[in-house]
Amino acid sequence: MISKEQFYESLKNTSPPTGLSLPQTALWWIGKQDWAKAHELVQSAEGIRPNDRIHALLHRQEGDLANARYWYSRADARMPDQTIMQEWDDLVRQNFAQTETQPS
């Protein structure tokens, strides 16, 4: 597993690091602004909450708010009152929280 910091650093590369989960990989492609590749990934695994949550973000970014609301609902979430990139950053933190070092 890579840390959140390593994830951000990896955005300088042309391909995602190995070992990322599907949602982490979709978030990586969003970080590279390859919205289509991220969308393709989350569509391949619909019905899984983290993927549906990212799917909602992608529709929000497209300006398709009705479809975004649908996906937020499927993910048991509400459309946030923040920018797309702030939401992306929150999702990165959530999806890499398990890789953070916990204090002893």
C-alpha positions as MATLAB code, in Angstrom:
seq = 'MISKEQFYESLKNTSPPTGLSLPQTALWWIGKQDWAKAHELVQSAEGIRPNDRIHALLHRQEGDLANARYWYSRADARMPDQTIMQEWDDLVRQNFAQTETQPS';
ca = [
       0.000    0.000    0.000;
       1.132    3.495   -0.690;
       0.553    6.497    1.525;
      -1.567    9.487    0.616;
       1.630   11.500    0.169;
       3.065    8.888   -2.196;
      -0.229    8.948   -4.100;
       0.029   12.732   -4.634;
       3.687   12.390   -5.628;
       2.805    9.648   -8.140;
       0.639   12.099  -10.095;
       3.887   13.280  -11.703;
       4.107    9.882  -13.452;
       2.356    8.782  -16.628;
       0.683    5.722  -15.116;
      -0.730    4.917  -11.696;
       1.316    3.039   -9.124;
       0.775   -0.703   -8.873;
      -1.295   -2.046   -6.028;
      -3.985    0.636   -5.993;
      -7.593   -0.382   -5.465;
     -10.112    0.412   -8.194;
     -11.390    3.562   -6.412;
      -7.817    4.708   -5.732;
      -6.934    4.178   -9.389;
     -10.019    6.129  -10.507;
      -9.015    8.957   -8.165;
      -5.518    8.868   -9.650;
      -6.936    9.323  -13.176;
      -9.089   12.204  -11.910;
      -5.921   13.744  -10.473;
      -4.432   13.488  -13.963;
      -7.653   15.064  -15.331;
      -8.401   11.979  -17.396;
     -12.087   12.024  -16.506;
     -13.018    9.462  -19.185;
     -10.594    6.819  -17.911;
     -11.796    7.345  -14.323;
     -15.414    7.093  -15.455;
     -14.712    3.875  -17.337;
     -13.196    2.332  -14.204;
     -16.041    3.170  -11.828;
     -18.646    2.095  -14.380;
     -16.979   -1.316  -14.491;
     -17.793   -1.849  -10.803;
     -21.128   -0.151  -10.144;
     -22.945   -0.960   -6.937;
     -19.891   -0.684   -4.702;
     -20.221    2.407   -2.499;
     -16.721    3.935   -3.005;
     -17.024    3.489   -6.773;
     -20.540    4.931   -6.845;
     -19.332    7.915   -4.794;
     -16.586    8.645   -7.322;
     -19.088    8.078  -10.139;
     -21.221   10.843   -8.587;
     -18.245   13.220   -8.560;
     -17.577   12.491  -12.227;
     -21.153   13.322  -13.233;
     -21.004   16.463  -11.117;
     -17.809   17.474  -12.941;
     -19.594   16.915  -16.274;
     -22.381   19.239  -15.145;
     -24.932   16.391  -15.209;
     -26.324   17.193  -11.766;
     -29.431   15.000  -12.021;
     -27.266   11.965  -12.752;
     -24.791   13.056  -10.071;
     -27.606   13.177   -7.491;
     -28.614    9.662   -8.503;
     -25.077    8.353   -7.896;
     -24.701   10.271   -4.617;
     -27.943    8.616   -3.516;
     -26.652    5.164   -4.515;
     -23.521    5.873   -2.485;
     -25.652    7.016    0.485;
     -24.117   10.484    0.251;
     -25.192   14.043   -0.451;
     -23.772   16.352   -3.078;
     -21.166   18.396   -1.191;
     -21.034   22.166   -1.118;
     -17.422   22.449   -2.284;
     -15.444   22.573   -5.496;
     -14.840   19.473   -7.580;
     -11.166   19.418   -6.615;
     -11.944   19.892   -2.913;
     -14.318   16.950   -3.143;
     -11.633   14.941   -4.973;
      -9.120   15.760   -2.250;
     -11.601   14.635    0.439;
     -12.146   11.367   -1.437;
      -8.393   10.829   -1.705;
      -8.070   11.330    2.071;
     -10.937    8.882    2.687;
      -9.574    6.252    0.318;
      -6.054    6.443    1.719;
      -7.032    6.778    5.391;
      -6.297    3.085    5.969;
      -2.734    3.576    4.740;
      -1.969    6.368    7.195;
       0.345    5.542   10.092;
      -1.668    5.349   13.282;
      -0.129    6.810   16.478;
       0.971    4.220   19.044;
];
